[in-house]
Amino acid sequence: DKLIVELGCGDGRLLYGLANKDMRSNAFYLGIELDVSQFKKCCCLLLSSKKENLFFVNCSLEDAINELPDYTVDEILSILPHPKYIDRENEKYWKPIYRTILCKIKRKGHLLLVTEFTDRLLSPVAYEEYKNWKEWIIATFTGLGYCVDNIIEGAPVNYSSQFLDLFSND
């Protein structure tokens, strides 16, 4: 009844944690990871768990997303996506992907995007630069057809993943 998909799930820790916290038997969690070494970590999580509502696939997110039927996903998680899926310089590349993602989300579903803005040296930026970037990202996703609301600073408190932990002080 409920499908939650994580794009670029890394070591699978976040989705595994969410699946274990969710006691409803009608929710299914799908993690998509291209990197083979990270995918193997996901598989180790599955071996240590008896969860039948959690599955990981090793393929590109584009291939996996294209396989999902339209309007079937309740929530898509994109936590600290690779720069090719969010940076301004790659906008031409990732806009079509997010248009496709929008078609996969149920009418009352949503995309949770957790991202950050840094300079070329991965250092923090001035507040004015951040503000301009935030306005651009909102305008871009609104232009793609998303209803952008509930913008918060930082990742959800109960979320933990390799990269969220690594960049938590940013």
FITI-160821 format. One record per residue: residue in three letters; x, y, z of N, C-alpha, C, O in turn; residue number from 1. Coordinates in Angstrom, 2 decimals. Atoms other than C-alpha are relative to their C-alpha. Layout:
[node "ALA"; [X; Y; Z]; [X; Y; Z]; [X; Y; Z]; [X; Y; Z]; NUM] ...
This chain:
[node "ASP"; [0.81; -1.20; 0.00]; [0.00; 0.00; 0.00]; [0.84; 1.25; 0.00]; [0.44; 2.28; -0.54]; 1] [node "LYS"; [-0.85; -1.18; -0.10]; [2.86; 2.35; 0.71]; [1.40; -0.37; -0.49]; [1.97; -1.36; -0.05]; 2] [node "LEU"; [-1.33; 0.25; 0.56]; [6.13; 2.53; -1.25]; [0.89; 1.20; 0.26]; [0.56; 2.34; -0.09]; 3] [node "ILE"; [-1.00; -1.03; -0.27]; [9.17; 4.50; -0.08]; [1.26; -0.40; -0.75]; [1.75; -1.52; -0.60]; 4] [node "VAL"; [-1.17; 0.27; 0.83]; [12.14; 4.74; -2.45]; [1.10; 0.98; 0.38]; [0.87; 2.19; 0.49]; 5] [node "GLU"; [-1.14; -0.88; -0.23]; [15.59; 6.08; -1.64]; [0.93; -0.08; -1.19]; [1.38; -1.16; -1.58]; 6] [node "LEU"; [-0.91; -0.10; 1.13]; [17.73; 7.26; -4.54]; [1.42; 0.13; 0.52]; [1.69; 0.98; 1.37]; 7] [node "GLY"; [-1.38; -0.06; -0.48]; [21.43; 6.63; -4.05]; [0.07; -0.29; 1.48]; [0.51; 0.55; 2.27]; 8] [node "CYS"; [0.15; 0.32; -1.43]; [20.91; 4.84; -0.75]; [1.31; -0.28; 0.72]; [1.30; -0.53; 1.93]; 9] [node "GLY"; [-1.28; 0.20; -0.67]; [24.63; 4.41; -0.06]; [0.09; -1.35; 0.67]; [-0.17; -2.38; 0.05]; 10] [node "ASP"; [-0.15; 1.27; -0.73]; [25.23; 1.78; 2.62]; [-1.33; -0.56; 0.49]; [-1.35; -1.61; 1.14]; 11] [node "GLY"; [1.33; 0.49; -0.33]; [21.47; 1.41; 3.15]; [-0.46; 0.25; 1.42]; [-1.57; -0.11; 1.79]; 12] [node "ARG"; [0.28; -0.20; -1.42]; [21.58; 2.47; 6.78]; [-1.28; 0.80; 0.25]; [-2.07; 0.44; 1.13]; 13] [node "LEU"; [1.19; -0.83; -0.21]; [18.90; 5.16; 6.48]; [-1.27; -0.79; -0.26]; [-2.18; -0.80; 0.57]; 14] [node "LEU"; [1.20; 0.74; 0.36]; [16.35; 2.98; 4.71]; [-0.23; -1.18; 0.95]; [-1.36; -1.47; 1.32]; 15] [node "TYR"; [0.08; 1.10; -0.95]; [17.11; 0.04; 6.99]; [-0.58; 0.49; 1.33]; [-1.46; -0.16; 1.91]; 16] [node "GLY"; [0.51; -0.57; -1.24]; [16.50; 2.24; 10.03]; [-1.47; 0.38; -0.10]; [-2.24; 0.14; 0.83]; 17] [node "LEU"; [1.41; -0.38; 0.19]; [13.25; 3.59; 8.62]; [-0.89; -1.23; -0.06]; [-1.98; -1.24; 0.52]; 18] [node "ALA"; [0.79; 1.23; 0.12]; [12.01; 0.09; 7.74]; [-0.16; -0.67; 1.36]; [-1.22; -1.23; 1.66]; 19] [node "ASN"; [0.07; 0.62; -1.32]; [12.81; -1.15; 11.25]; [-0.86; 0.80; 0.98]; [-1.44; 0.23; 1.90]; 20] [node "LYS"; [0.84; -0.84; -0.87]; [11.03; 1.80; 12.90]; [-1.47; -0.10; -0.38]; [-2.35; 0.11; 0.45]; 21] [node "ASP"; [1.36; 0.05; 0.52]; [7.94; 1.33; 10.73]; [-0.61; -1.37; 0.28]; [-0.17; -2.37; -0.29]; 22] [node "MET"; [0.60; 1.27; -0.39]; [5.76; -1.36; 12.26]; [-1.17; -0.40; -0.91]; [-1.73; -1.49; -0.78]; 23] [node "ARG"; [1.09; 0.33; 0.91]; [3.14; -1.20; 9.52]; [0.48; -1.04; -1.01]; [1.56; -0.91; -1.58]; 24] [node "SER"; [-0.40; 1.05; 0.93]; [3.24; -4.30; 7.37]; [-0.30; 0.37; -1.45]; [0.12; -0.33; -2.37]; 25] [node "ASN"; [0.38; -0.37; 1.35]; [1.85; -2.47; 4.36]; [0.96; 0.98; -0.67]; [0.67; 1.48; -1.76]; 26] [node "ALA"; [-0.99; -0.91; 0.59]; [4.94; -0.29; 3.73]; [1.17; -0.81; -0.55]; [1.65; -1.75; 0.09]; 27] [node "PHE"; [-1.14; 0.67; 0.63]; [7.69; -1.41; 1.36]; [1.08; 1.05; -0.29]; [0.78; 2.15; -0.76]; 28] [node "TYR"; [-1.13; -0.91; 0.15]; [11.14; 0.20; 1.21]; [0.93; -0.52; -1.08]; [1.34; -1.68; -1.05]; 29] [node "LEU"; [-0.87; 0.37; 1.11]; [13.27; 0.17; -1.94]; [1.17; 0.97; -0.06]; [0.99; 2.18; -0.19]; 30] [node "GLY"; [-1.21; -0.81; 0.09]; [16.86; 1.41; -2.01]; [0.68; -0.24; -1.34]; [0.81; -1.38; -1.78]; 31] [node "ILE"; [-0.68; 0.08; 1.29]; [18.65; 2.16; -5.27]; [1.42; 0.50; 0.18]; [1.63; 1.62; 0.66]; 32] [node "GLU"; [-1.40; -0.38; -0.15]; [22.45; 2.22; -5.30]; [0.82; -0.53; -1.18]; [0.76; -1.72; -1.50]; 33] [node "LEU"; [-0.83; 0.36; 1.15]; [24.85; 2.21; -8.26]; [1.36; -0.56; 0.41]; [1.85; -1.50; -0.21]; 34] [node "ASP"; [-1.34; 0.41; -0.44]; [28.14; 1.80; -6.37]; [-0.04; -1.42; 0.58]; [-0.76; -1.69; 1.55]; 35] [node "VAL"; [0.04; 1.41; -0.38]; [28.83; -1.93; -6.00]; [0.45; -0.21; 1.45]; [-0.15; -1.01; 2.17]; 36] [node "SER"; [-0.48; 0.19; -1.38]; [30.81; -1.63; -2.74]; [-1.06; 0.45; 1.02]; [-1.23; -0.18; 2.06]; 37] [node "GLN"; [1.08; -0.46; -0.89]; [27.98; 0.37; -1.13]; [-1.18; -0.98; -0.04]; [-1.78; -1.27; 1.00]; 38] [node "PHE"; [1.10; 0.96; 0.15]; [25.39; -2.06; -2.51]; [0.27; -1.27; 0.83]; [-0.65; -1.83; 1.42]; 39] [node "LYS"; [-0.35; 1.18; -0.79]; [27.26; -4.95; -0.85]; [-0.27; 0.24; 1.48]; [-0.67; -0.67; 2.20]; 40] [node "LYS"; [0.31; -0.34; -1.40]; [26.91; -3.13; 2.48]; [-1.51; -0.09; 0.24]; [-1.95; -0.55; 1.30]; 41] [node "CYS"; [1.46; 0.11; -0.09]; [23.16; -2.90; 1.83]; [-0.41; -1.47; 0.14]; [-1.26; -1.82; 0.96]; 42] [node "CYS"; [0.32; 1.43; -0.03]; [23.06; -6.65; 1.20]; [0.33; -0.60; 1.36]; [-0.39; -1.48; 1.83]; 43] [node "CYS"; [-0.36; 0.48; -1.34]; [24.82; -7.29; 4.52]; [-1.09; 0.37; 1.01]; [-1.38; -0.40; 1.92]; 44] [node "LEU"; [1.11; -0.40; -0.88]; [22.04; -5.35; 6.25]; [-1.18; -0.95; -0.17]; [-1.83; -1.32; 0.81]; 45] [node "LEU"; [1.12; 0.91; 0.26]; [19.46; -7.58; 4.58]; [0.24; -1.37; 0.63]; [-0.69; -2.00; 1.13]; 46] [node "LEU"; [-0.34; 1.30; -0.57]; [21.28; -10.71; 5.74]; [-0.20; -0.01; 1.51]; [-0.55; -1.04; 2.09]; 47] [node "SER"; [0.13; -0.07; -1.46]; [21.17; -9.50; 9.35]; [-1.43; 0.32; 0.43]; [-1.71; 0.44; 1.63]; 48] [node "SER"; [1.37; -0.40; -0.31]; [17.48; -8.65; 9.14]; [-0.99; -1.03; -0.53]; [-0.73; -1.72; -1.52]; 49] [node "LYS"; [1.09; 0.87; 0.45]; [14.31; -10.65; 8.81]; [-1.08; 0.81; -0.72]; [-2.16; 0.31; -1.00]; 50] [node "LYS"; [0.98; -0.89; 0.62]; [12.56; -7.69; 7.18]; [-0.29; -0.48; -1.44]; [0.63; -0.69; -2.23]; 51] [node "GLU"; [0.40; 0.39; 1.35]; [10.61; -8.72; 4.08]; [-0.53; 1.20; -0.78]; [-0.94; 1.07; -1.93]; 52] [node "ASN"; [0.52; -1.19; 0.65]; [9.57; -5.17; 3.30]; [1.11; 0.97; -0.40]; [0.88; 2.16; -0.58]; 53] [node "LEU"; [-1.16; -0.82; 0.33]; [13.06; -3.92; 2.43]; [0.78; -0.71; -1.10]; [1.07; -1.90; -1.01]; 54] [node "PHE"; [-0.72; 0.59; 1.13]; [14.90; -4.46; -0.85]; [0.93; 1.06; -0.58]; [0.60; 2.24; -0.62]; 55] [node "PHE"; [-0.97; -0.89; 0.62]; [17.97; -2.95; -2.49]; [0.30; -0.49; -1.41]; [0.38; -1.69; -1.66]; 56] [node "VAL"; [-0.39; 0.35; 1.37]; [18.83; -2.85; -6.19]; [1.29; 0.72; -0.35]; [1.53; 1.85; 0.08]; 57] [node "ASN"; [-1.27; -0.55; 0.45]; [22.20; -2.25; -7.79]; [-0.14; 0.39; -1.47]; [0.07; -0.42; -2.37]; 58] [node "CYS"; [0.14; -0.52; 1.37]; [21.55; -0.09; -10.84]; [-0.05; 1.52; 0.08]; [-0.06; 2.11; 1.16]; 59] [node "SER"; [0.09; -1.46; 0.02]; [21.38; 3.52; -11.94]; [-1.40; 0.41; 0.43]; [-2.37; -0.30; 0.19]; 60] [node "LEU"; [1.32; -0.46; -0.42]; [18.58; 5.55; -10.46]; [-0.90; 0.28; -1.19]; [-2.12; 0.13; -1.09]; 61] [node "GLU"; [0.80; -0.25; 1.19]; [17.46; 6.49; -13.96]; [-0.70; -1.29; -0.45]; [-1.89; -1.28; -0.75]; 62] [node "ASP"; [0.59; 1.28; 0.42]; [16.93; 2.81; -14.88]; [-1.08; -0.45; 0.98]; [-2.16; -0.86; 0.56]; 63] [node "ALA"; [0.97; 0.44; -1.01]; [15.16; 2.01; -11.61]; [-1.26; 0.86; -0.02]; [-2.37; 0.33; 0.03]; 64] [node "ILE"; [1.15; -0.90; 0.01]; [12.92; 5.07; -11.73]; [-0.88; -0.25; -1.24]; [-2.11; -0.26; -1.15]; 65] [node "ASN"; [0.77; 0.25; 1.23]; [11.91; 4.36; -15.33]; [-0.82; -1.28; 0.09]; [-1.84; -1.40; -0.59]; 66] [node "GLU"; [0.73; 1.27; -0.15]; [10.79; 0.86; -14.28]; [-1.21; 0.11; 0.92]; [-2.12; -0.72; 0.85]; 67] [node "LEU"; [1.14; -0.15; -0.91]; [8.41; 2.13; -11.61]; [-1.23; 0.50; -0.75]; [-1.12; 1.40; -1.58]; 68] [node "PRO"; [1.22; -0.52; 0.63]; [4.80; 2.56; -12.72]; [-0.30; 1.42; 0.49]; [0.06; 1.79; 1.61]; 69] [node "ASP"; [0.36; -1.37; -0.37]; [3.50; 6.14; -12.69]; [-0.96; -0.01; 1.19]; [-1.80; -0.90; 1.35]; 70] [node "TYR"; [0.87; -0.28; -1.15]; [1.81; 7.43; -9.53]; [-0.10; -1.18; 0.98]; [-1.18; -1.51; 1.46]; 71] [node "THR"; [0.00; 1.14; -0.92]; [2.87; 4.47; -7.33]; [0.83; 0.23; 1.26]; [0.71; -0.54; 2.21]; 72] [node "VAL"; [-0.93; -0.20; -1.11]; [5.45; 5.92; -4.95]; [-0.56; 1.05; 0.97]; [-0.98; 2.14; 0.56]; 73] [node "ASP"; [0.48; -0.94; -1.01]; [4.41; 7.56; -1.69]; [1.05; 1.03; 0.38]; [0.75; 2.20; 0.58]; 74] [node "GLU"; [-1.07; -0.91; -0.40]; [7.78; 9.04; -0.82]; [1.29; -0.40; -0.70]; [1.67; -1.58; -0.73]; 75] [node "ILE"; [-1.31; 0.20; 0.58]; [11.06; 9.42; -2.66]; [0.98; 0.82; 0.82]; [0.79; 2.02; 1.02]; 76] [node "LEU"; [-1.03; -0.66; -0.79]; [14.12; 10.24; -0.60]; [1.24; 0.20; -0.86]; [1.72; -0.73; -1.50]; 77] [node "SER"; [-1.27; -0.30; 0.67]; [17.13; 11.94; -2.14]; [0.83; 0.77; 1.02]; [0.68; 1.98; 1.18]; 78] [node "ILE"; [-0.76; -0.56; -1.10]; [19.60; 12.54; 0.66]; [1.44; 0.27; -0.46]; [2.18; -0.65; -0.79]; 79] [node "LEU"; [-1.31; -0.44; 0.47]; [22.72; 14.52; -0.28]; [0.36; -0.65; -1.34]; [1.33; -1.40; -1.44]; 80] [node "PRO"; [-0.26; 0.62; 1.30]; [22.53; 13.56; -3.95]; [1.35; 0.43; -0.58]; [1.88; 1.49; -0.26]; 81] [node "HIS"; [-1.23; -0.30; 0.72]; [25.62; 13.44; -6.11]; [-0.19; 1.33; -0.73]; [-1.30; 1.61; -1.20]; 82] [node "PRO"; [0.13; -1.30; 0.68]; [26.36; 16.89; -7.64]; [-0.62; -0.07; -1.40]; [-1.26; 0.89; -1.84]; 83] [node "LYS"; [0.59; 0.07; 1.34]; [25.33; 15.64; -11.08]; [-1.52; -0.07; 0.04]; [-2.18; 0.05; -0.99]; 84] [node "TYR"; [1.45; 0.04; -0.15]; [21.79; 15.33; -9.69]; [-0.59; 1.22; 0.69]; [-1.77; 1.24; 1.03]; 85] [node "ILE"; [0.56; -1.18; -0.67]; [21.46; 18.77; -8.12]; [0.74; 1.29; -0.31]; [0.14; 2.36; -0.21]; 86] [node "ASP"; [-0.76; -1.23; 0.21]; [24.22; 21.25; -9.01]; [-0.51; 0.80; -1.18]; [-1.02; 0.25; -2.16]; 87] [node "ARG"; [0.45; -0.93; 1.04]; [23.40; 24.28; -11.12]; [0.66; -0.29; -1.34]; [0.02; -0.19; -2.39]; 88] [node "GLU"; [-0.73; 0.28; 1.24]; [26.08; 23.36; -13.67]; [-0.55; -1.21; -0.74]; [-0.37; -1.32; -1.96]; 89] [node "ASN"; [0.54; 1.22; 0.59]; [24.33; 20.02; -14.29]; [-1.51; 0.04; -0.20]; [-2.14; -0.98; -0.47]; 90] [node "GLU"; [1.46; -0.16; 0.03]; [20.79; 21.39; -14.37]; [-0.64; -0.63; -1.24]; [-1.69; -1.26; -1.16]; 91] [node "LYS"; [0.53; 0.54; 1.25]; [20.25; 20.40; -18.00]; [-0.11; -1.53; 0.06]; [-1.02; -2.12; -0.54]; 92] [node "TYR"; [-0.03; 1.45; -0.13]; [21.09; 16.81; -17.10]; [-1.06; -0.51; 0.98]; [-1.76; -1.48; 0.67]; 93] [node "TRP"; [0.86; 0.56; -1.03]; [19.04; 16.38; -13.92]; [-1.46; 0.44; -0.06]; [-2.32; -0.23; 0.53]; 94] [node "LYS"; [1.40; -0.44; 0.07]; [15.87; 18.34; -14.73]; [-0.92; -1.08; -0.57]; [-1.99; -1.33; 0.00]; 95] [node "PRO"; [0.88; 1.06; 0.52]; [14.44; 15.54; -16.93]; [-0.19; -1.15; 0.99]; [-1.25; -1.77; 1.02]; 96] [node "ILE"; [0.10; 1.08; -0.99]; [15.16; 13.02; -14.17]; [-1.04; 0.36; 1.06]; [-1.87; -0.48; 1.43]; 97] [node "TYR"; [0.97; -0.40; -1.02]; [13.19; 15.02; -11.60]; [-1.40; 0.15; -0.59]; [-2.38; 0.01; 0.14]; 98] [node "ARG"; [1.33; 0.00; 0.63]; [10.34; 15.43; -14.12]; [-0.56; -1.42; 0.01]; [-1.74; -1.63; 0.31]; 99] [node "THR"; [0.42; 1.40; -0.02]; [10.21; 11.64; -14.42]; [-0.36; -0.43; 1.42]; [-1.36; -1.11; 1.62]; 100] [node "ILE"; [0.27; 0.33; -1.41]; [10.39; 11.28; -10.63]; [-1.37; 0.53; 0.41]; [-2.12; -0.16; 1.10]; 101] [node "LEU"; [1.29; -0.59; -0.34]; [7.40; 13.61; -10.29]; [-1.15; -0.87; -0.50]; [-2.18; -0.98; 0.16]; 102] [node "CYS"; [1.05; 0.87; 0.57]; [5.37; 11.27; -12.52]; [-0.15; -1.30; 0.78]; [-1.19; -1.96; 0.69]; 103] [node "LYS"; [0.04; 1.26; -0.76]; [6.18; 8.32; -10.24]; [-0.64; 0.17; 1.37]; [-1.07; -0.81; 1.98]; 104] [node "ILE"; [0.52; -0.27; -1.33]; [4.93; 9.99; -7.06]; [-1.53; 0.06; -0.03]; [-2.12; 0.67; -0.92]; 105] [node "LYS"; [1.46; -0.05; -0.13]; [1.32; 9.47; -5.96]; [-0.45; 1.44; 0.19]; [0.35; 2.30; 0.57]; 106] [node "ARG"; [0.55; -1.36; -0.12]; [-0.92; 12.53; -5.91]; [0.26; 0.63; 1.37]; [0.52; 1.83; 1.45]; 107] [node "LYS"; [-0.24; -0.55; -1.34]; [-0.49; 12.94; -2.15]; [1.37; -0.41; 0.53]; [1.64; -0.27; 1.73]; 108] [node "GLY"; [-1.34; 0.38; -0.39]; [3.09; 11.66; -2.09]; [0.94; 1.19; -0.05]; [0.53; 2.32; -0.33]; 109] [node "HIS"; [-0.94; -1.11; 0.05]; [6.27; 13.69; -1.92]; [1.44; -0.47; -0.22]; [1.78; -1.64; -0.03]; 110] [node "LEU"; [-1.44; 0.16; 0.14]; [9.95; 14.01; -2.67]; [0.63; 0.72; 1.18]; [0.37; 1.90; 1.40]; 111] [node "LEU"; [-0.77; -0.63; -1.06]; [12.19; 14.65; 0.31]; [1.42; 0.13; -0.51]; [2.12; -0.86; -0.70]; 112] [node "LEU"; [-1.34; -0.30; 0.52]; [15.36; 16.31; -0.94]; [0.79; 0.68; 1.10]; [0.42; 1.76; 1.58]; 113] [node "VAL"; [-0.92; -0.60; -0.97]; [18.17; 16.97; 1.53]; [1.28; 0.28; -0.77]; [1.93; -0.64; -1.25]; 114] [node "THR"; [-1.19; -0.37; 0.76]; [20.99; 18.89; -0.11]; [0.72; 1.12; 0.72]; [0.23; 1.65; 1.71]; 115] [node "GLU"; [-0.77; -1.08; -0.60]; [23.64; 21.43; 0.70]; [0.63; 0.82; -1.11]; [0.72; 0.40; -2.26]; 116] [node "PHE"; [-0.65; -0.90; 0.95]; [25.35; 24.33; -0.97]; [1.37; 0.36; 0.54]; [1.49; 0.91; 1.64]; 117] [node "THR"; [-1.38; -0.31; -0.39]; [29.12; 24.68; -0.81]; [0.72; 0.64; -1.18]; [0.20; 0.66; -2.29]; 118] [node "ASP"; [-0.78; -0.54; 1.10]; [31.80; 26.37; -2.83]; [0.83; -1.12; -0.63]; [0.69; -2.28; -0.25]; 119] [node "ARG"; [-0.79; 1.00; 0.73]; [34.26; 24.58; -5.14]; [0.94; -0.80; 0.91]; [1.30; -1.94; 0.59]; 120] [node "LEU"; [-0.89; 0.68; -0.94]; [36.47; 23.68; -2.16]; [-0.79; -0.73; 1.09]; [-0.23; -1.16; 2.09]; 121] [node "LEU"; [0.91; 0.64; -0.95]; [33.45; 22.20; -0.32]; [-0.02; 0.71; 1.35]; [-0.22; 0.10; 2.40]; 122] [node "SER"; [0.03; -0.84; -1.20]; [33.60; 25.05; 2.18]; [-1.35; 0.72; 0.08]; [-2.02; 0.88; -0.93]; 123] [node "PRO"; [1.23; -0.78; -0.14]; [30.64; 26.98; 3.59]; [0.04; 1.27; -0.83]; [1.12; 1.79; -1.15]; 124] [node "VAL"; [0.11; -1.21; 0.81]; [29.41; 29.96; 1.61]; [-0.63; 1.11; 0.82]; [-1.20; 0.87; 1.88]; 125] [node "ALA"; [0.61; -1.16; -0.66]; [28.28; 33.45; 2.58]; [-1.52; -0.15; -0.02]; [-2.09; -0.77; -0.93]; 126] [node "TYR"; [1.45; 0.14; -0.12]; [24.66; 33.72; 3.69]; [-0.72; 0.49; -1.25]; [-1.68; -0.15; -1.68]; 127] [node "GLU"; [0.67; -0.55; 1.19]; [23.70; 35.87; 0.66]; [0.08; -0.99; -1.17]; [-0.90; -1.15; -1.91]; 128] [node "GLU"; [-0.14; 1.01; 1.06]; [25.06; 33.22; -1.74]; [-0.95; -1.16; 0.26]; [-1.62; -1.65; -0.65]; 129] [node "TYR"; [0.90; 1.09; -0.37]; [23.16; 30.54; 0.15]; [-1.45; 0.37; -0.27]; [-2.22; -0.43; -0.81]; 130] [node "LYS"; [1.37; -0.47; 0.20]; [19.96; 32.60; 0.06]; [-0.36; 0.00; -1.49]; [-1.45; -0.43; -1.86]; 131] [node "ASN"; [0.24; 0.00; 1.44]; [20.27; 33.08; -3.72]; [-0.14; -1.42; -0.54]; [-1.01; -1.69; -1.37]; 132] [node "TRP"; [0.06; 1.39; 0.44]; [20.93; 29.37; -4.23]; [-1.32; -0.65; 0.43]; [-1.94; -1.37; -0.35]; 133] [node "LYS"; [1.25; 0.57; -0.51]; [17.95; 28.42; -2.06]; [-1.19; 0.49; -0.84]; [-2.08; -0.29; -1.18]; 134] [node "GLU"; [1.07; -0.54; 0.86]; [15.67; 30.73; -4.09]; [0.02; -0.65; -1.37]; [-1.03; -0.95; -1.93]; 135] [node "TRP"; [-0.12; 0.66; 1.30]; [17.02; 29.19; -7.30]; [-0.53; -1.43; 0.06]; [-1.25; -1.85; -0.84]; 136] [node "ILE"; [0.42; 1.41; -0.09]; [16.42; 25.61; -6.12]; [-1.52; -0.09; 0.14]; [-2.15; -0.96; -0.45]; 137] [node "ILE"; [1.46; -0.03; -0.16]; [12.86; 26.46; -5.04]; [-0.66; 0.33; -1.34]; [-1.61; -0.34; -1.74]; 138] [node "ALA"; [0.57; -0.39; 1.30]; [12.12; 28.20; -8.35]; [0.15; -1.12; -1.02]; [-0.76; -1.36; -1.81]; 139] [node "THR"; [-0.23; 1.08; 0.96]; [13.63; 25.33; -10.33]; [-0.98; -1.14; 0.22]; [-1.59; -1.62; -0.74]; 140] [node "PHE"; [0.91; 1.12; -0.26]; [11.57; 22.62; -8.60]; [-1.45; 0.41; -0.19]; [-2.26; -0.40; -0.62]; 141] [node "THR"; [1.35; -0.49; 0.26]; [8.43; 24.76; -8.73]; [-0.26; -0.01; -1.51]; [-1.34; -0.39; -1.96]; 142] [node "GLY"; [0.12; 0.01; 1.45]; [9.05; 25.17; -12.46]; [-0.15; -1.39; -0.59]; [-0.71; -1.56; -1.68]; 143] [node "LEU"; [0.14; 1.39; 0.46]; [9.26; 21.39; -12.81]; [-1.37; -0.59; 0.33]; [-1.72; -1.66; -0.14]; 144] [node "GLY"; [1.34; 0.47; -0.35]; [5.78; 21.06; -11.30]; [-0.15; -0.44; 1.44]; [-1.24; -0.87; 1.84]; 145] [node "TYR"; [0.08; 0.38; -1.41]; [6.61; 20.34; -7.67]; [-0.65; 1.12; 0.79]; [-0.49; 2.30; 0.48]; 146] [node "CYS"; [0.52; -0.95; -0.97]; [4.70; 22.03; -4.88]; [1.03; 0.03; 1.12]; [1.12; -0.92; 1.91]; 147] [node "VAL"; [-1.09; -0.08; -0.97]; [7.59; 23.19; -2.71]; [-0.53; 0.63; 1.29]; [-1.00; 1.77; 1.30]; 148] [node "ASP"; [0.42; -0.53; -1.29]; [6.72; 23.56; 0.95]; [0.83; -0.64; 1.10]; [1.62; -1.55; 0.85]; 149] [node "ASN"; [-0.66; 0.55; -1.17]; [8.03; 22.83; 4.41]; [1.52; -0.10; -0.17]; [2.11; -1.17; -0.02]; 150] [node "ILE"; [-1.45; -0.04; 0.16]; [11.61; 23.89; 3.78]; [0.62; 0.24; 1.37]; [0.30; 1.21; 2.06]; 151] [node "ILE"; [-0.64; -0.11; -1.31]; [13.75; 23.32; 6.85]; [1.50; 0.00; -0.17]; [2.03; -0.47; -1.18]; 152] [node "GLU"; [-1.46; 0.00; 0.00]; [17.39; 23.85; 7.65]; [0.47; -1.30; 0.63]; [0.04; -1.64; 1.74]; 153] [node "GLY"; [-0.54; 1.25; -0.53]; [19.25; 20.57; 8.13]; [-0.84; -1.20; -0.36]; [-1.99; -1.06; -0.79]; 154] [node "ALA"; [0.68; 1.26; 0.29]; [18.30; 16.95; 7.67]; [-0.96; -0.33; 1.14]; [-0.78; 0.15; 2.26]; 155] [node "PRO"; [0.87; 0.43; -1.09]; [15.45; 15.36; 9.63]; [0.82; -0.62; 1.12]; [1.77; -1.36; 0.87]; 156] [node "VAL"; [-0.79; 0.39; -1.17]; [16.70; 14.64; 13.14]; [0.19; -1.51; 0.11]; [1.26; -1.97; 0.51]; 157] [node "ASN"; [-0.09; 1.44; -0.17]; [15.97; 10.92; 13.08]; [0.68; -0.71; -1.17]; [0.71; -1.94; -1.21]; 158] [node "TYR"; [-0.66; 0.59; 1.16]; [17.84; 10.37; 9.79]; [1.49; -0.17; 0.26]; [2.16; 0.74; 0.75]; 159] [node "SER"; [-1.43; 0.27; -0.14]; [21.26; 8.77; 9.85]; [0.47; -0.77; -1.22]; [-0.13; -1.76; -1.62]; 160] [node "SER"; [-0.63; 0.71; 1.11]; [23.45; 7.76; 6.95]; [1.48; 0.36; 0.02]; [1.91; 1.25; 0.75]; 161] [node "GLN"; [-1.45; -0.24; 0.05]; [27.13; 7.65; 6.12]; [0.30; 1.47; -0.29]; [1.11; 2.08; 0.42]; 162] [node "PHE"; [-0.31; -1.36; 0.40]; [27.12; 11.05; 4.42]; [-0.66; 1.05; 0.89]; [-0.08; 2.11; 1.11]; 163] [node "LEU"; [0.60; -0.93; -0.95]; [24.67; 12.76; 6.77]; [0.87; 0.13; 1.24]; [1.09; 1.22; 1.76]; 164] [node "ASP"; [-0.90; -0.04; -1.17]; [26.94; 11.80; 9.65]; [1.29; 0.72; -0.32]; [1.80; 1.49; 0.49]; 165] [node "LEU"; [-1.26; -0.60; 0.41]; [30.03; 12.87; 7.74]; [-0.10; 1.52; -0.10]; [0.82; 2.24; 0.29]; 166] [node "PHE"; [0.17; -1.44; 0.23]; [28.63; 16.32; 6.88]; [-0.90; 0.67; 1.03]; [-1.34; 1.80; 0.81]; 167] [node "SER"; [0.96; -0.54; -0.97]; [26.50; 16.88; 9.98]; [0.41; 1.33; 0.61]; [-0.45; 2.08; 1.06]; 168] [node "ASN"; [-0.44; -1.27; -0.59]; [28.61; 19.78; 11.19]; [0.04; 1.14; -1.01]; [0.35; 2.28; -0.64]; 169] [node "ASP"; [-0.01; -1.04; 1.04]; [28.35; 21.68; 7.88]; [-1.17; 0.94; 0.18]; [-1.33; 1.88; -0.60]; 170] 
